[in-house]
Structures are given as structure tokens and as C-alpha cells.
Amino acid sequence: MKALVFGADGFEDLELFYPYHRLKEERITTHVASMKKGPITGKHGYEIDADVAFKDINPADYDILVISGGKGPEK
């Protein structure tokens, strides 16, 4: 099973990190996606690396989608 977590600069930290780590605890392959690969910064200054850019995603490869809150989704 694979999960994709959407994020962008300004994401609500807990709404990205909590599901990200819980999915990993369940041994679900979890990737973070953003506008481009590389570090993104949350609302409270915490960073995480985006594994994949939106343009490179194949939706058929994923079983779960998590969309974090904060300013990230509106971007």
C-alpha cells in the first residue's frame, strides 16, 4: 500500500506530520508531494523534504491521499 501526502510552504505542521508518521508506523510507503522536490517549510518553521513534484505523480500508483491544512492547499 502507498500513500501520498500533499504539502507546500505554509502547510499546517501537525496536519502533515501526524498522518505522515502514523502511516509510516503502519509500514505504509509514504511520499510527500509538492510543487517541486526538495524542502518545504510549515507554518511553524518545521521542514520536510518533498519526495516528488506534483507534475511527476501518477495517481494510479497510490492508494491513500492526505491533503494537509494551512496555506499549503491554496497554493
FILORO-362089 format. One line per 5 residues: number of its first residue (from 0); their letters; for each residue x, y, z of C-alpha. Coordinates in Angstrom, 1 decimal. Layout:
NUM	A	X:Y:Z ~ ... .
//
This chain:
0	MKALV	0.0:0.0:0.0 ~ 1.3:3.5:-0.8 ~ 0.2:6.9:0.5 ~ 0.8:10.4:-0.9 ~ 0.8:13.4:1.4 .
5	FGADG	0.3:16.8:-0.3 ~ 2.2:19.7:1.2 ~ 3.5:23.2:0.2 ~ 5.2:26.0:2.1 ~ 2.9:27.2:4.8 .
10	FEDLE	1.4:23.8:5.5 ~ -0.1:23.3:8.9 ~ 2.6:21.3:10.6 ~ 0.6:18.8:12.6 ~ -1.8:18.1:9.7 .
15	LFYPY	1.1:16.9:7.6 ~ 3.5:15.4:10.2 ~ 0.9:13.5:12.2 ~ -0.6:11.4:9.3 ~ 2.8:11.1:7.7 .
20	HRLKE	4.3:9.4:10.7 ~ 1.2:7.4:11.6 ~ 1.2:5.9:8.0 ~ 4.9:5.1:8.3 ~ 4.2:3.4:11.7 .
25	ERITT	1.7:1.2:9.9 ~ 4.5:0.3:7.4 ~ 2.7:2.1:4.5 ~ 5.1:3.5:1.9 ~ 4.6:7.3:2.3 .
30	HVASM	5.7:10.1:-0.1 ~ 5.4:13.8:0.3 ~ 4.4:15.8:-2.8 ~ 4.7:19.5:-3.5 ~ 5.2:21.9:-6.4 .
35	KKGPI	8.8:20.8:-6.7 ~ 11.1:18.2:-5.0 ~ 13.0:19.4:-2.0 ~ 12.4:21.0:1.4 ~ 9.1:22.7:2.2 .
40	TGKHG	8.5:24.7:5.4 ~ 5.5:24.5:7.6 ~ 3.6:27.3:9.3 ~ 5.6:26.9:12.5 ~ 9.0:26.6:10.7 .
45	YEIDA	9.4:22.8:10.6 ~ 10.7:21.4:7.4 ~ 10.2:18.2:5.4 ~ 11.6:17.1:2.1 ~ 9.1:16.6:-0.7 .
50	DVAFK	9.9:13.3:-2.4 ~ 8.1:14.1:-5.7 ~ 6.7:17.1:-7.6 ~ 3.0:17.2:-8.5 ~ 3.8:17.1:-12.2 .
55	DINPA	5.6:13.7:-11.7 ~ 2.8:11.9:-9.9 ~ 0.9:9.0:-11.3 ~ -2.3:8.8:-9.3 ~ -2.7:5.1:-10.0 .
60	DYDIL	0.4:4.4:-8.0 ~ -1.2:5.5:-4.7 ~ -3.9:4.1:-2.5 ~ -4.2:6.9:0.0 ~ -4.2:10.7:-0.3 .
65	VISGG	-3.7:13.1:2.6 ~ -4.1:16.9:2.0 ~ -2.6:19.0:4.8 ~ -4.2:22.2:6.0 ~ -2.8:25.7:6.4 .
70	KGPEK	-1.7:27.8:3.5 ~ -0.3:24.9:1.5 ~ -3.6:23.6:-0.2 ~ -4.5:27.0:-1.6 ~ -1.1:27.1:-3.4 .
//
